[in-house]
Amino acid sequence: MNILNIFSLILEAATAVLGVWLGVVGKKFYGWLIALTFAIYVVYDLSRFLNRALPAHDLLFFAASASIFSAVWLLAKQN
């Protein structure tokens, strides 16, 4: 894993944490959806880093895609 992958993993984790912050402090449901999306990305990237296979990784990516779509939909509805 190169340095760019490591920085990407750090940014994904930070985004997940900020999503939780939006959910807790900001009381925004889309924050939880953002957190879920990026937590899935962190799990996937860590599994690649540790050379571990993920069962049903297609299902995980579908869940991440559905989660971020829902978050963006909720944000769009606010405006």
N, C-alpha and C positions, 0 to 999 in steps of 0.2 A: 504494500500500500504506500503510495507516495504522499508527499506533504500536502498536495492539493486535496486528496481524499480525507486526510486527517482534519484539515481546516473545514472541509464540507461537513464532516461528522460533528465537529464542534458547533458550527452554525446551525445545523439541524437540531442539535440538543438545546441550544440557546433559544431557538424558535419555539420548540416544544415548551420550554419553561415559560417563555413570554406568553404563550397561549394559555397555560394554566393561570398565569397572573391575570390575564384578561378575563378568564372565567371566574376567578375568585374575587379579585379586587374590583374589576370593572363590571362584574355580574353580567357578562356578555356570553351567551351560549356559544357563539361562533368561536370564542377563545378556546373552549373545550374541543371543538372540532379541529381547529388548527393544531392544538396540542396532540390530539390523536394522530393526525396525519404525520406530523413530524416525529412523533414517537415511533410510529411504524417505520419511517425512513431510518431512524437511528438503529432500530433492531435489525433491519435488513442490512445496513452497512456494517454493523458490528459482526453479524454472522459471516459476511464476506471477509472481514478483517481476521476473524478467528477461524476461517475455513470450516464453518459449520453449515450444514444444509438446513434450510428452513422448510418445514412441511407446508404445503399449500401457499407458496409465496405469491402465486397469482391471485389468490383470494385476499391476501394481505394488501397487495397493491390495489385491488379493486376497492377494498375498504378505505384505503388512504385517498384514492381518487374521489370516491363518493363523499368522504368527509370534507375534503377541501372544496369540492363543488358546493356542498351544502353551506359551508362557511361563507363562500363568496356570494352565494345566492342570498343569504341573510344580510350580508353587508350591502348588497345592491338594493334590497328592499328597504333599507333604512333611508336611502336618499331619494 
